[in-house]
Amino acid sequence: MALSRSDLNALLGLQVDRYEASSRRVHAQIDIADGGDQWAAALDCIQSIRATIQRLVSEGSIGTPSLDVAMVFPHSSLSKFLTVPADLAAAAGEAGMDVQLSVYKTE
């Protein structure tokens, strides 16, 4: 990613919640606030920035974007499932985003 945090914020029209630069790459993250319908909020976010993300990727200004879905996995559980709504998965795919699942073990 060749963009500064402030440039990325301005281009996306929102605030990047996490921006970490290393010698090899930059990681930027937009968080969806807790509460309410997070699936709908994620869909709205993707739809609002899709065109900009696609343009930035095609220009080489950013690398491959992703939708990272976090899931809590209680220590006492034997299994757990998560369903990503089809419209959200489709919107992410149309925006060129990979869909990742992060699992966090809790006590």
C-alpha positions as CSV (number, residue, x, y, z in Angstrom):
1,M,0.0,0.0,0.0
2,A,1.6,3.3,-1.1
3,L,-1.0,5.6,0.5
4,S,-0.6,7.5,3.8
5,R,-3.3,7.0,6.4
6,S,-4.7,10.5,5.9
7,D,-4.8,10.0,2.1
8,L,-6.6,6.6,2.5
9,N,-9.1,8.2,5.0
10,A,-9.8,11.0,2.5
11,L,-10.2,8.6,-0.5
12,L,-12.5,6.2,1.4
13,G,-14.5,9.0,3.0
14,L,-14.1,7.3,6.5
15,Q,-11.6,6.8,9.2
16,V,-9.3,3.8,9.1
17,D,-9.3,2.3,12.6
18,R,-5.9,0.6,12.3
19,Y,-2.9,1.6,10.2
20,E,0.4,-0.2,10.7
21,A,3.4,0.3,8.4
22,S,6.3,-2.0,8.2
23,S,9.3,-2.1,5.8
24,R,7.4,-4.5,3.5
25,R,3.8,-3.5,3.7
26,V,1.1,-1.5,5.3
27,H,-2.0,-3.0,7.0
28,A,-5.1,-0.9,7.2
29,Q,-8.3,-1.9,8.9
30,I,-11.8,-0.5,9.1
31,D,-13.8,-1.8,12.1
32,I,-17.6,-2.3,12.1
33,A,-18.9,-1.0,15.4
34,D,-20.4,-3.5,17.9
35,G,-24.2,-3.4,18.4
36,G,-27.0,-3.5,15.9
37,D,-26.9,-5.6,12.8
38,Q,-23.2,-6.0,12.0
39,W,-23.8,-8.0,8.9
40,A,-25.9,-5.1,7.5
41,A,-23.3,-2.5,8.6
42,A,-20.5,-4.5,6.9
43,L,-22.6,-4.7,3.7
44,D,-23.3,-1.0,3.8
45,C,-19.6,-0.3,4.3
46,I,-18.5,-2.5,1.4
47,Q,-21.1,-1.0,-0.9
48,S,-20.0,2.6,0.0
49,I,-16.3,2.0,-0.7
50,R,-16.4,-0.7,-3.4
51,A,-15.7,1.6,-6.4
52,T,-12.9,3.4,-4.6
53,I,-11.3,0.1,-3.4
54,Q,-11.5,-1.4,-7.0
55,R,-9.9,1.8,-8.4
56,L,-7.1,1.8,-5.8
57,V,-6.4,-1.9,-6.5
58,S,-6.3,-1.4,-10.2
59,E,-3.9,1.6,-9.8
60,G,-1.6,-0.5,-7.6
61,S,-2.1,1.9,-4.7
62,I,-3.3,-0.9,-2.4
63,G,-3.0,-4.7,-2.4
64,T,-5.8,-7.3,-2.2
65,P,-8.5,-6.1,0.2
66,S,-10.2,-8.6,2.5
67,L,-13.3,-8.9,4.7
68,D,-12.1,-10.4,8.0
69,V,-15.0,-11.9,10.0
70,A,-14.1,-12.5,13.6
71,M,-15.7,-15.3,15.6
72,V,-15.3,-16.1,19.3
73,F,-14.7,-19.7,20.2
74,P,-15.3,-20.5,23.9
75,H,-12.8,-22.8,25.4
76,S,-15.6,-25.1,26.6
77,S,-17.1,-25.5,23.1
78,L,-16.5,-28.6,20.9
79,S,-17.7,-26.9,17.7
80,K,-19.2,-23.7,16.4
81,F,-20.4,-22.5,13.1
82,L,-20.8,-19.1,11.5
83,T,-22.9,-18.2,8.4
84,V,-21.8,-15.2,6.4
85,P,-24.9,-13.9,4.6
86,A,-24.9,-14.5,0.9
87,D,-25.4,-10.8,0.0
88,L,-22.4,-9.8,2.1
89,A,-20.2,-12.5,0.6
90,A,-21.3,-11.5,-2.9
91,A,-20.6,-7.8,-2.3
92,A,-17.2,-8.6,-0.9
93,G,-16.5,-10.8,-4.0
94,E,-17.7,-8.1,-6.4
95,A,-15.4,-5.6,-4.7
96,G,-12.5,-8.0,-5.2
97,M,-12.2,-8.8,-1.5
98,D,-11.1,-12.1,-0.1
99,V,-13.2,-13.3,2.9
100,Q,-11.2,-14.4,5.9
101,L,-12.4,-15.9,9.2
102,S,-10.5,-15.1,12.4
103,V,-11.3,-17.4,15.3
104,Y,-10.5,-16.2,18.9
105,K,-10.4,-18.7,21.7
106,T,-11.9,-17.5,24.9
107,E,-12.0,-18.8,28.4
